Amino acid sequence: AINNYTINSTNDLPTIPYLRDSTPTSLAEEETTTSTSLITMLWSLSVSSFAVGGMIASFFGGWLGDQLGRIKAMLVANVLSLAGALLMGFSKLGPSHILIISGRSISGLYCGLISGLVPMYIGEIAPTTLRGALGTLHQLAIVTGILISQIVGLNFILGSHEQWHILLGLSALPAILQSLLLLFCPESPRYLYIKLDEEVKAKKSLKRLRGSDDVTKDITEMRKEKEEASSEQKVSIIQLFTNSSYRQSIIVALMLHMAQQFSGINAIFYYSTSIFQTAGISQPVYATIGVGAVNMVFTAISVFLVE
């Protein structure tokens, strides 16, 4: 939810006159910029810097999870979320465009990491019968974050001249809450057993997750998975594309994700308020909320259909 709250929290800001007509500045040093092209460039950088940070960090999510464990890796990622939120939250007190772009970049790093770590953790702790539904809950949390950001971005809530910086910094609260809750979450039993060969700790984790002392079935499943993994030949990234046994599957998977991005859905959510405004809709903010609500409802339906 933090992920897509951060993604969409800048959506309504162009409708705030203070941000649309001038670049926010330090209280100590008054800056004004009359160049429309410069304002547009700074706004574009503020939006796109998030995606750049996410792209870079996405390469390291799995590695960090293996090095630190799933829980500690998510805690480290939350430090980035908190840092990005604080920069954006205090952006009204300094050179705002620099602080917002920096905060969005750091938040992008967080989202790049957490987008890999959370599904990994959910998949490893979920029972087989609920793995699909619990995996879909991750996407439900994402679209819920989008909808929440659209609602709190309304002018009479936080999308105003006086409170826009609170809107940007509000993601610090769920980051803190998530960090506190993670302290009470058990480490992934699959990570403990397969990666660290810690069977005793894996059993202890499973007993907490399953609420039962009999975890023989799960241990047997993980033992089989570990044996299969150890007998498999290690494959490099280059071999994934050069070996015909893997090439077709990896290309199909990559093209599926690329097609989703090239559909323009993220750009629509980034700029939906401006798009609706250009289309002549009198209340573009409410149209944006409508899109977010439809997105959330149908994602919720998929939770029940996936199994």
N, C-alpha and C positions, 0 to 999 in steps of 0.2 A: 504494500500500500504506500510506503514511503517513496518507493521507486517512482510510481506514476503520479503521486501528489507532486513530486518535484518536477516531473516532466511537464505537467499541465498547469502548474501554478503561475507561469508567466503568460498564460493564454489571454487572460482578461486585462492585463496591465496596459496594453495599447489604448484601451478605452478610458484610462485615467488621464485627464488633461495634463497633470503635472509631469507625467512620464512621456506623454505624446508630444508635448510642445517644447520641452527642454530636457537636457540631460541633468539628472539629479546630481547635486554637488555637495561638497563639504560645507558644514556650517561656518568653518573658519575661513574658507576661501570661496567666494561666490564666482561660479563659472556659468556662462550662458553660451549656448551654441545655436546659431540661426541656420546652419546648413542642414537642410532636410536630408541630403544624401548621407551626411555623417551620422545623423540620428538613426537612419535606416540601417547603416552599417553596424553601429553599436548594438542596435536591437537584434539584428541577425546574428551577430557574434554571441550575444547573450543566450539566444535560443540554441544555436548550433554547437556551442562549446560543451554543452551537456552530452551531445551525441559523440563528440570527439573523445571526451573522457571515458565514456562508456565503451567505445570501440577498443581503446587501448587496454583498459582494465579487464575486459572480457577474456583476454588471452591468459590471464593469471589467476582466474577464479579457481580452477581445478587444482593448479599447482599449490596455491595457498591453502586450500582445503586439505591437501595431502601432507603439507609441511606442518601445519598447526593443529589439524583436526577441524571438523566442521564447525563446532561451537566457537572455538577461539578465532577461527577465520572470520566468522560472522561478526564477532565482537570487534575485531580489527576494522572490518568494513564499516561498522557503525560509527567508529571514530571519524572516518572520512565524512559520513553523513552529517554528523554533528558539526564538524569543522565547516563544511559547505553551508549548512543552515545558519550558523553564526555569522559567517561573512555576509550572507545575503540579508540576514536579519538586522545587522548593524550598518547596512550599506547607506542608509540615510544620513549617517554621521560622517561619511568620508567621501572620497571620489566614487560615487555610486556605480558608474559604469564599470570601473575596474573591479570593485568588490563583487558586483553581481556576476560578471563574467568569470572571475576566479572561483566564486562560490558554486556557480553552475558547473564549472569544469570539475571541481572536486566532488560534487554530488554525482556527476557522471561517472567518475572513477568508482564511487560507492555502488552505483547501480550496475555497472559492468561486472563487479565482483559478486554482488548479492544475487544477480540474475542467474548465475551459475551455481552458487552455494546453496541457496534455498531449495530449488528443485532437487538437487543432489541429496540434501539432508532429508527432505520429505520422502523421496523414493527409497532411501536406505532404512528409514524407521517405520515405514508404513507396512501393515500386514498385506499379504498378497491380494486378498479379496477386496481391499480398499485402496490399493495403490493408484489406480486410475483416478478415482474420485478425489483423493487427497492431493494428487498432482494437479488436478484442475482447480482446486481451491487456491493455488498460488496465482493463477490467472484471474480468479475472482477477486482476490485481494488487490491485484493490480488495477483492474477496472473500477473497483470501489474507490481506490485512491484518486483516480481520475475524476470520478463524480464528486467526491468530497472537495477536491480543489476547485472544481467549477462552482460549487455552491458557496464556499467561503470566499470566492473571488467576486461575489456580487457586491455592487457598490455600497449597499447599506450594511454589509458585514465587514469584510476586510479589503475590498477592492476600491478603497477611497484614497484621496490625497494624503490623509493623515496616517493611514494604516497599511499601505501597500507593503511596507518593509516587514510588517508582522506576518502578512500572507506568505512572503518568501521564506521567512525564518521559522515558520510554524512546524516544518518537518523535523525540527530538533526534538519536539516532544515525543513523537512515536519512536524516534531513534533511541532516546533515553529509555522509554518504556520497553522497547524490544531488547535492549542491552540488559536491563534488570531481569526480564523474564528468561533470557537465555542462560542466566546463571543457575536457573533451576531445571534446565533441560538436560537430559542425559546425552552423552556423546553417542554418535552413530555406532551401533553394534557392528555393522559391516566394516566400518573404518577400523574399529578396535580389533576385530578378528582377522580380517583379510589383509589389511595394511600393516598392523602392528603385531599381529599374532598374539593378542592378549585375550585368550579365551575366557578367563575368569571375569575380566572387566566387561567383556561382551555379554556374558550371561547376566551379569548384574544390571547392565543397561537394558537388556531385553526384558528382564523381570519387571523393571519399572515401567517400561513401555506397554507391555502386555497385561500387567496387573495379575500375573500368575507366576508360580514357581516352576511350572513345567514349560520350558522353552526348548525342549529337545528337537521339535520339528524345525524351528528357526535355525538352530545350530547345525542341524544336519544339512539344511538347504545351503547355509553359508559355507560349510565344509566342502560340499560338492562344487559350489561356485569357485572356491579358492583352488581346488584341485584342477578344475578346468582352466582357470586363468594361468596357473603355473605351467600347465602343459602346452598352452598356446604359444606360438611364435610371436615375439614382439614385433610390432609393425611401426615403422616411422611414418611421419606425415607425408613424406615424398612417396612412400610405397602405397599409401592410400589412393594416390592418383595414378601411379604407374602400374600397379597390379590390377588386372582385370577383375579379380575376385572381389575387390573392394571399390573399384572406381565407379561403377554404375550406382551403387547404393549411396556413396558419399556425394556424388554429383546431384542425384535426385534430392537428397536432404538439403544440400546447399541451395539448389534452385528453388526449392519450396520456400525457404526463408527469404531468399532474395526477391521472389515474386511477391511475398507478403509486404516487404518494404517498398518495392517499386509500385505497389498498388496505391501508395500515397496516403495510407491510413494515418501514419504518424504525423505527416505534414498537416493533414486535416485537423487532427486533434491539437496540434501546436497552434494553428492559426484559425480555428473554426469560428471564433467570434468575429475576426476581421472578414472572413469569407462570407459569413451570413450578413454582415453589415454591408459589404460590397454588393451582395445580391438584393439589397433593398429591404431586408427584414427589419421591422421596427424595433424588435427586442432581441437582438442577436445573442445576448448572454443567455437568455432563457432557451433559445433554440439549441445552443451548445449544451446546456444542462439536459435537454431532451435527448440529444445524441448519446450523452454519457449514461443516461438512465436506460436507454434501449440496450446499449452495450453491456451494462451490468446485468440486466434481466436475462438476456440470452446466454450470457456466460454462466449465470446461476442455473439455468435450465440444463446446460451441458454437464454440470456436476452430477446430475441424476441420470443423464443419458449415457455417460461414458462407460458405466459398468453394465 
